[in-house]
Amino acid sequence: MRSARRTGIRRKTEDLSEIPLSKLLSEIRKFEAKYGKSFQEFISSLREDRASVEELADGFLWEQYVNEVLRRSSMGRLELSIEDAMEFTEIFTPARLEIMGYLAKKKEATVSEIARSLRRPVGSVSEMLKILESKGLVKSERRGKRKVYSLLVREILLRMG
């Protein structure tokens, strides 16, 4: 039974490159709804010695989906079908696009630098960056006590057919 389960998981991870982005995002949202937190928050709170088999299995699959979205966006180009674009409409708000534009110009910046430049509250900029990071559009890197953000996607292409 165990090897069959592992084979099933292995098969899913091998086929991820063929799954439409909208389906990957849908699966990620299902896990977010189930656990009431983002992937990063889930992993931070997960203790392997106290986690159930279901939590470990969900964590593994969730990580595979997140990594595939990040892999696709880390190429610097994000290709979206019309269905995929519908998944991103809530993300591409004017404020978030403004943040992405700022990061495109500056290459990298801290939350406070972005907030100061865009004249927005640090808390709201921080929340928007978390959302952009969870969708694979920006990445963060800890440097001492500071967290520096940079843009992963330089080009977004919408396929009409």
N, C-alpha and C positions, 0 to 999 in steps of 0.2 A: 504494500500500500504506500509506503513512504517513497519508494523509487518512482511509483506512478505519479504521485503528487509532485515530486521534484521534476519529473519529465514534463508534466503539464506546465509548471512554472517556467522551465527552461524554454519550452515551445513558445510561450507568451512573450518572453523577453527577446527571442530571436525574431519574432514577427512584428515587433513594435515599429520598425521603420516603415512598415506598410500600412499602419493604422493612421487614418486621417487625424489631423491635429484636433479637430472638434471632438472626436471620440476620446482622445487622450485627455483633453481638458475636462470632458464630461466625467471620466473615471476619477480624475483628481478631485473634482467637486464632490463626487459621491463620498470619497474618503473624508474630505473636509466636513461634509455634513454629518457623517457617521460619528466622527470624533470631536466635532465642534472646534477644530483648530487647524492651522496650516500645517503643512508637512514638517517645516522646521520646528514648530512648536511641539508637534507630536513626537518627533525624534528626540527633542530635548527632554521631554517628560517621560520617555520610554525607558524603563529599566529592564534589561534583558533577564535579570534574575527573578523579576516579578511579573513579567509580561506573559499573557496567555498565548497559546499557539496561534489563535486567531489574530491577535495584535501583531505578533511577529510576522505572520504570513501577509497580513494587510500592509504592514510596514515595508516588507520586501517589494510587493507589487507596486505600492504607492511610490516608492523610491525609483523603481524602473520607469514608471510613467513620467515622473518629474525629470529624471535624467534624460529621457528621450526628448522632452520638450526643450530642456536646456541644450542638448546636443544640436537640435535643429536650429535654435536661435543663436548658438555660439558661432555658427558659420558666418555670422554677420548679416545674414539675409533671412527673412522670415517670409515664406510663401504661404498665402492664405487663399483657400477657396472661398466662395461666397458663404458656405456654411461655417467655415472657420472664422471668417470675418464677423459673423453674427455673434460668435462667442467672445470676440474682443471689443464689441461696441461699448460695453460697460466700462472697459478699461481705458479706452482712448477718449477720455474727457479732456476738455481744454487744459485743465490744471496739470494732468499727468503728461499730456503732450508737451506742455511748457517745460516740465522737468526733464523729459527726454531730450528736448531741444537744447536745454542748458547743458546737459551731459554730453551731447553731441559736439558742442562747441568747446567745452572745457576738458573733455576726455575723462576726468574724474573729479569728484567733489564730495565733501562731507555733507551731512544733513543740514548743519547750521549754515554752511556756505551757500547751499541751494536756497534755503529758506530766506536768508538775508538778501540774496540777489533777486529773488522773485517776490520778495515782500509778502511772505506767507508765514503762518505760524509753524514753528519747528515740529510740533506734534502732528500737524496735518501733513506736512511734507514727509515725515517719517512713515506715517501710515500709507501714503501713496507709494513710497518707495518699496515698502513691504509687498504691496499688491503687485507692483511692476516686477519685483524680484520673483515672486511666486509664479508668475506667468512666463518667466524666462526672458524678460526684456532687459533687465539690468542685473548686475551682480554686485556683491559687496565683498570687501576684504577688510579684515580687522588689522589696524596698524596701531599697536599700543592700545590706548584707550579710545581711539577714534575708529569709526567705521567709514571707509571710503567706497563710494559707489561709482560704477562706470557702466556705460551702455554696452549691451551685448549685441544688439541688433542695429545695424547701420542702414538697412534697407528693408522696407516692407513692400512685398509684391502681392497684388490681388489678382488671382486668376479668375477670369470670368467664365471659364468653361472647362 
